[in-house]
Amino acid sequence: MAEKYTSDNERIMETGNAESFEDRYVVGTQDFTVQMHKTPIRDEKGDILGLLATFWDISEQKRKREELEKRGAELEDLLSGRTAELYKTNERLQGEETKRMEVETLLRLTEEEYNTLFENAESALA
C-alpha cells in the first residue's frame, strides 16, 4: 500500500492535478473503504510545495450502495421474468381472440346460410 501511495503522491506532484479515489483496507476480519482526496499545495509563485490529503471512512455507504445494486439487480431479474410471463399471456390471449373471431365469422356465415335456406324454401319449415 505504501508503494501505491508513494506512486500516487509522485504523480500528483508531477502533474499538479488533484485526484480522488477509494481505497479498501482489511483490519482483522473487518473490511473498510475510505474516500481519499489529494491536492497539491502551491506557494505564491505556483510551485508545488507538497500535498494535502484528506480521507474519510465510507464503508457503511459503500455497503449500502452495494446492497442497493444487488437488490436492484434482483428486481430487474424479477421484472424481466414478469415481462416474459406477460408477453406469453398476451400471445395466448391474442391467439384466443383470433380463434373467437374465426368462430364468430363461421357462426355468422352459418346463420346467413340458414336464413337463406329458410327464406327460399319451397315448403313450409317450422
Summary of the structure (lengths in Angstrom):
residues: 126
radius of gyration: 37.9
end to end distance: 102.1
largest distance: 120.0
contacts: 249
relative contact order: 0.07
helix: 60%
strand: 25%
